[in-house]
């Protein structure tokens, strides 16, 4: 197995426009210096994390295939996650969502399998926003208390807590059994005789009842007999479906398990609420909050604001907003500024896939971070699949220069094909150079998905969910992760040596990033200088520099799984000048494994570094 080296050239500075970064205070000569650091988000699918059952029967029940619990996140588990180099943990699938399991004994109604995806249900069809998934509790009647204990336990172990909020849609059968005093359910006060009303929570199809979608290839619960599977679901009049379908009988590929929330967007697309003045793209959260304080806003705005504040009051440190671009950014300004007034350090991540809207959701919607999927993620996937060379990375980073800190980097999550799967990189080793670049090219946070660090390839067919993605709809186990979990010891005792080496790589890399001041500093690509002028510098190689006042980094990655490259890497004069490095020869050393050294030669104000980089190898160099 090839090791991936990261080597540093010393450094440290503060990014002027960076926001919401991990901070640590140091006292130097009685003056406080604020040190800003990168953050690392560890996404766990909460239902799957602690599941020790390895049966993995397609469409298996909770009794057959097992399920993880809040209590499986022990102090030992959280300590090991923290040691991996993690600052925030995103507990995916916490709010109570629709599922096929009988909890009528504690007052929860059964969900109709015809409007539930899979057996365990989609975490994005939330049924009760003021409580949590009963599957996740040892004692379902005490499920909220068990999650509150997990929040406290997570904080005790030095990690911040993120959960999902899904403002665009909710479960077809929403029932707020845990509403705080005075809170009315979604739709409880709607005028259902009209398609649209500003203060309706839903859009309606008057005069038509909902019809269950049908398919020649898909049967709820794979055709299993269930008393609720009768081709009917009582919803009259029918509501618009979550993805915007206006059909009383949505298509089987629509988000038929959910209904669309109305934010005051009329059916013709026009806005029926106050709009932010253009100057508010430069205003603070406090100013946004003040703007909305005396404004009349639609009912749905208030409901979701109150949900976010409810969880903030319970100690949740931030939210991941599903399909945020399907909700107007004026609402996000309203809600996010309210959250920030309660917790100025709240960590807010949004799923937005339209690059033309990125700046609106950051500057007007007051989002901290957006998924960098359409640009960097997609390009890295193309590169490792040999559909592209590395040249476009430069244009991507240049196009994001003003918002680079806000673009969350990831290579794996619950929606995407697993990094190690044949459909993506093909092996954990091929994912290494992608991970080095993703984690070090920007000051943005890095996110990894549980199991990624031990090479999980998502080979299981859960039933509703199929291979290459770890299913979020079924009760399944996650084999590589389970070997690390080792029956609840969380010590990697069942991992193969290659899996242990892979986790060691992630641990070294992530800890390096959260402690590297240069990665919060300046960036300059040197790929263009070397691409055509440097002999032996192949198109699968990419290079750049990162620096601050106290740390200077040279990063080189080789995405080729076949070619070893030998070349003299050129460091341009403007970089050498910015670094204040004089002519001479400097020994530079690997900071990740501490085994590789080479030399930086500076002559007449220009630098060269002798490089020999093996297939899938990466370096970051230090003076």
N, C-alpha and C positions, 0 to 999 in steps of 0.2 A: 504494500500500500504506500502510495506517495504521500508524504506530508506536505501540507500547504504552509509556506512560511510567510509571516508578516514581520517586516523589519522596519524600524523607525529611525529617522534622523533628528530627534529631539524637538519638543515644541509645545506652545500654549498661547492661545489668544481668545478673546471673547467676540462672538458674532453680534454685530450691532442690531440686526433686525430679528434675531432669534427670540422665540417666545416659548414659555412653558417647558423649559428644559430642566433636567435634574440639576439641582444646585447644592453646593456645599460651601460653607463659609470657612475661610482661613484667616488667621490674624497674623499679619506681618508688620513689624515695627508699629504695633498698635493701630494699624489701619486694616479694616476688613476688606478682603478681596473675595469677590464672588466668583467661584469656579463653576462654569457651566459644562455639563456633560451630556453625552448622548444617552438616549433611553432605549431600552429593549423591552418589547412587549412579547409575553409568552401566551399564545392563545391555546386554551384547553377546551375541548368539547367536554363539558362537565359530566355529562351522562356516561361518557366512555372512559374517562381518565382512570378511575379506580376499579373498573370492571376486570375481575380476575378470571372470569369464565372464558374458556377457549373453544367452546362448542361451535359457534358461528354457523348455526343452521339458518339457511335463507328463510326469511319471514319468521324466524324464531321468536317465541314469546319471551317476556321478561324472565320467566322462570327457567326457560330453556337456555337462553343466551346470556342472561345476567345483566346487571346494570351497576354503574358506579354511583357513589353517594357523596354528599358534601363531606361526610366524616372521613372519606378516604384521603382527603387532603390533610394529612397529618402534619405535625410539626416537622417530622423528618422529611416528608415529601416536599414541603414548602422550603425547607432549608436547602435541599438539593436543587430545587428550581432557582432559588436565589443565587446559589453558588455557580450556576451555569452562566451567570452574567445577566440576570433578568432584573428589571426594575418594576415592571407592571405585569399583572396577570389578568388576562381577559377571560372571565368565566362565561363561555358561550352557552346559551340555552338555559339560562336561569329563570326568567319570568315564566309563570305557569302558562303552558301552551296546550293546544288540543292534542290528545293522544288516545290510543285504544287500550284502556285499562280501567278496571272498575274501582272507583274511589267513592261510590255512593254512600258508603258507611260513614264518611266524614263530610257529607253534604255536597260533594262535587258531582255534577251530572255527567253521565256517560256521553262521549262524543261519537257522532255518527261516522263510521269508517269511510263512508262515501264522500265526506268532506275533510278527511285526514289523509295526509300523504305518509305512506308506510304504516307501521304499527306503533312505533315510538313517537311519531309525529314530527312535524317541522317546528323548529324553535322560532320560526318567524311567522307563526300563526298563533299569536298570544291570545289566551283566553281570559286571563285575569292579571292585570298589570300590578296589582297591589299584593300579589303573593307569588310563590315560586313553585316550580315543577314538583309535584308530590313524588314522582319517581326517584327524586334525588335525596329523599329524606329516609332515615332509618325508621322514624316515626312520622308518617305523612301528616298527622294532625298537628305536629310540632315543626312542620317544614320551614316556616319562616324563622323560628328561633334557631334552627340548625344552620340556616344560611347566615343569620346575624352572627352566630358563633364563628362561622368560617371567615366572615369579614374581619372580625377581631383577631382571629388566628393568623390570617394573612398579614395584617398590619404588624402583629407582634414579630413576625418573621421578616420584616423590612420590605414588604412588597405593597404596591398600590393595587386597588381593585377596580376593574372595569367590567361592566355588564352591557348587554344589548338593550337598545330601545328601537322600536320599529314603527316610526310615526306614519309611514305610508299606508299601512294596512293592519288589520287585526283578524283574529279567527272568525270564521263564518258564524260560529256560535259563541259569542262573547258573554261571559257571566261574571260580573264582579262580586264574588262572594266575600271579598275581604276589604271592600271599599271603606276608607275612613269616613267619619261622620260628615254628612253634607255632600259627599261625592256621588253623582248620578252616573249610571252606566252609559257607555256610548250608545247613542240612538234613543235613549229613554225619552227624550223630549223632542224628537224629530217630527216634522210634518211629513208623513209618508205618502201624502197624496200628490206630491210634486217631485219632479226629477231633482230639482236643486232648490235649496234655500241656504242662504249664507250661514245660518246657525245650525243647520242640520249637520250631524256628524258623518252621514253617509249620503251617497247618491242613489236614487231609486229608479226603478223601471215601473211606473204606475200601471196597474191593470194586468201585470204579468207576474206569475209565481215563478220562483227559482226552480230550475230543472237540473237534476244531477247530470254531470257530463258523462258521456259513455264512450267506450272504445272497444274495438275488436281484439286488442292485444293486452289491455290492462283491466284487471278485476281487483276491487278493494280486498285487502288481506289475501291476495292471490287466489280468490275464489272461495275462501273459507266461509262456512256458514256462520252468520251472526244475526241476531234478531233485529238489529238496526239496519242491516243491508236489505233494503226493500225497493230500491230505485226511487226513493222519495226523501226529500229534506224540506222541512217546513220553513219557508221564508217567502212571505207574501205581503207586500210586493217584493220582487227580487231586487237585490242591490248590485251596484257595479262590483266587478271582481277586482282584486288587489292590483293586478297589472293594468287596470284601466278598461278591461273588456266591458262593454255595455250590453252584452247578450244575457238574456234570462237563463239560457243554457250555455254556459261557457264551454270552450274547447277543453279537451282533456289536457292540453299543454299549457293552458292558462293557470294562473295562480288561484284555482277554483276553491281552495281551502280558506281563502281570505277574502275580505271585502275592503274596498278602497275607502280611505278617510277623506273627507271634504275639508279643505283648508280655506275655502272662500275663493276657489278657482271655478269660475262658471263653466258650464259644458262647452262653451265656445273658446275656452282658454283664457279669457280676460280675467283680471284680478278684481276682486270685490273686497278690498281692504286697503288701508293706508300703505303707501310705498315709501321706501327710504329715499331721502334726498341723495343725489349723486355724491355729495361730499362725505357721506357716511362710510365710504370705503376707507377713509383715513381716520375714522373715529374709534375711540376706545370702547371696551365693553360697558364701561360706566355710562358713556354718552349714549350708547345704543339702548341701554336699560332705561335711561331717562326719557329717550324719545318715545318709547312704548308705554310709559307709565300712565299717560292720560288718554291713550288711544282705545277706541272700540275695536276689538278684534273678534274673529269668529270663535265659536264655542270650542272647536277642536283644538285651537291654539292653547286655550286655558287648560284643557284636560291633559294635554301632553306636557305642558310646563309643570303642572302639579305632580304628574307622575315622576318627572325627572327630579323635582325638588324633594319628593318623598324618599327616593333612594339616596339622594345626596345627604339627607338628614340621617340616614341609617349608616353613613360612613362610606358609601360607594364613592370612589375617587374620580370616576369618569365613565364615559359611555361610548359605545360603538354604535353609530346610527346606520341602520340598514337602508339601502337604496335612497340615500338622502336627496339625490337629485330629482326624485319624483315628488318632492315637497318644496314649495317656494322658499327661496332664501330669506325672504322677509320673516317668515315664521322662525327660521333658525336664528336670525338676529334676536327675535323676541325671546325664544327659549334659552339659547346659549348665554345671552347676557344675564338672564335671570339666574342661571346656574352659576355663572362666574361671580355674581354678587354674593352668593352663599359660599362658594369655594373658588377663590381666584386661581387656584392651581389645578382646577378640574381638567382632566385629560380627555379631549373630545375628538374622536376619530369618525370620519364620514366616508361612506361608500359612494363615490362619485366617479363616473366613467366618461364624462364628456369634458375633454380638455378645454373647450371653449368656455366652460362654466367654472373652471377651477378657481379663478381669482374672485368671482362673485361669491362662491361659497366660503372662501377663506376671508375675504375682506368685508363683504356685506353680511354673509351668514355667520361670521365669527367662529368658523371651524378652526381647530388647531391643526388637524392633519387630515389629508385625503389619501386614498389608495393611489400609489403610483403604479397602476397596472397597465393602462393603455400605452404608456411610454416605456419605462425601464423594464418592467416585468416581461411584457410581451417581447421586447427586443432580446432580452437575455435568453428567453426560451427559444427564439429563432436562432440565436447564435449557437447554442449548445446542440441544436438539431441540424446544424449546418445549412440553415436556410438564409443566413446572413453572416457577413463578417462583422468586426467590432466597430467599424467607422461610424455608424449612426449613433453610437453612445455619446459622441461629442455633441452632436446637434441636440440630442435629448437633454443633456445637462445644460447646454447653453440656453435652450428654450425655457428651462425651469429656473434659471439663475435667480430671479427675483422671488421665487416661492419655494426654492429647493428644500428649505428646512421644513416646510409644511407637507412634503410629499412622502408619506409613510412607505418604506421599502419592505417588501416581503417576497418570498419565493414559494410559499406554501400557505394555504389556509383552507377552511372547510368547504369553500366553493370551488377550489381549483384542483386540478390533477396533482397528485403528490409529486414532489420534486424528484424523488427516487424512482418513480414509476416509469415503465417503458414508454408511456405516452408523453413523458416530459423529458427529463435528463437521461433516463435509462439506468442510472446507478447513483448511489449516494456520492461516489467519488467524483462523478461528472458534475455534481452540484456544488462542489467545493469552490472552484474559481468564481462561479456565479455568486456564491455567498460572500466571498471576500469582497468582491466589487460592490455588491448590494449594501454591505454593512459599512463600507469605508469611503465611498465616493461622495457622500453628502453628510450634512449635519442632521439630517432627518432621523427619526426613530427607526429602529429595525424591528420587524416582527417575525417570529418563527412559530410554527404550529406544532403542538406536542407530537412527539414521535419523529419529527423531522431530524432531530439531533441524533437519532439512532437508526436512521435510514428507512423508516416506514414507507412502504411502496403502495399501500392501499389496494392489495390484491383481492380483498374479500368482496363477494357479492352478498350484500346484506338482505336483499329482497327487493325493496323499492329502490335502494341505492345499489349501484354497480361498481365494479372494480375501477381502479385508478384514483378514485376519491374515497376517503374514509366516510362511510355513510353517516348522514346526520338525521336519517329518517327511521333507522332500524336499531334494534338491540344487537350490538356486535362487540367483539373484542378487537383490540389493536395489537397484533402479535409482537412487533418489535418493541413497542412501548411496554407491553406486558412483561417481556423479558427483562427490561430495565426495572420495572416495578417489583419483580421478584417476590410475588406473593404478599406485597405490602411492606417489604423491607426497604424499597427504594434505594437499592445499592448497586444496581446493574449486575447482580449475581448471575443472571442467566444469559447475559449478552455474549455474543461471539467476540473474539479479539478484534475483528474489523469493526464491529459495532461499538466496542469500547473506544477504539482509536478515533472513530468518527465523533463520538460524544466529547472526547477530549479535545478534538479540533474545535468544535463549537464552543466549548467552555473557554478555551484559550482565546479564540477570536472575539467572542462577545464580551468577555472581561476586558480584553484589550480596548475594545471600542468605547466602553463606558468609562474608561479611565484615561482616554487619550484626549488631551486638550486640542491637539492639532485637528482632530476630526470635527471640532466645533469652530474651526477657524477657516482659513482660505483654501480655495481649490483652484487648480489650473491643470488642464490636460496637457500632456506632452506627447500624446499619441501622434498628433498631426506632424510634429517635428520629426518623429522617428519613423513614421509609417513608410515613406518612400526614400528617405535619405539614409537609413540605417540598414546595412547589409545584415541579413539573418533575422530581421524583425518581421515575423510572419503576420498575416492579416488576422490570425486568431489571437494575437497578443494585444493587450491594451494597457496603457500606462498613464499615470497622473501623479501630481504632487499635492500634498495637504500640509498646511503649516500654521503655526501661531508664533507668538513671541518666544516660546520656550521649547517648541517641538517641531521638527521638520520631517516629513514622511515622503518617501518615494514608493509608490505602489505599482507593481507589475503583475498582471495575471495572464496565464496561458490557457485559453479555452480548448486548445487542441488536445485530443486524447492520443495523438500519434506522434506529433513533431516536438522534438527538443530544439529550442532556439538558442543560438549563441550570438551575442551582439554587444556592441558598445552603446549603451543607452545615453542619449544626449540630454543634458539638463540645460535649458536655455539661459542666456545671460541675465534676462530680467528676473528669473527665479533666483539665481545665485545672488544677484544684487539685493533682492528683497530679503533673502536669508542672511545677508551680511557675512557671507563665507568668503574668505580670502583664498588666493591661489595656494595650492598645496595638495597633499594627498591625505585623505581621511579614511580611517577604518570604519566600516559600517557593519552593524551586526543585527541578526535576527532577534526580534523581541518576543516572538511567539514560542519558538522552541529553543532559541539560544544556541543553535548549532551552526548556522550558516553565516559566513562573513565574506565581505568583498571590499572594494575600495572605491571611493569617490575621488576622482582626480579633477581639480579645478585649475585650469590654465587659461590665462588671459581673460578671466572672468566667466568662462564657460565650463560646464562640468560634463564628465563622462563617467559611467559606471559599467564595469565589465559584468555582463549578465550571462549566465547559463541557466535556462529555465526549462525544466522537464515538462512532459505532458501533464496537464491539469494542475500545474504548480503555480503558486503565487508568492509574491514577496512584498514586504513593506520595510524599507531600510533605515538604521539610526547612526548618528555620528558618535 
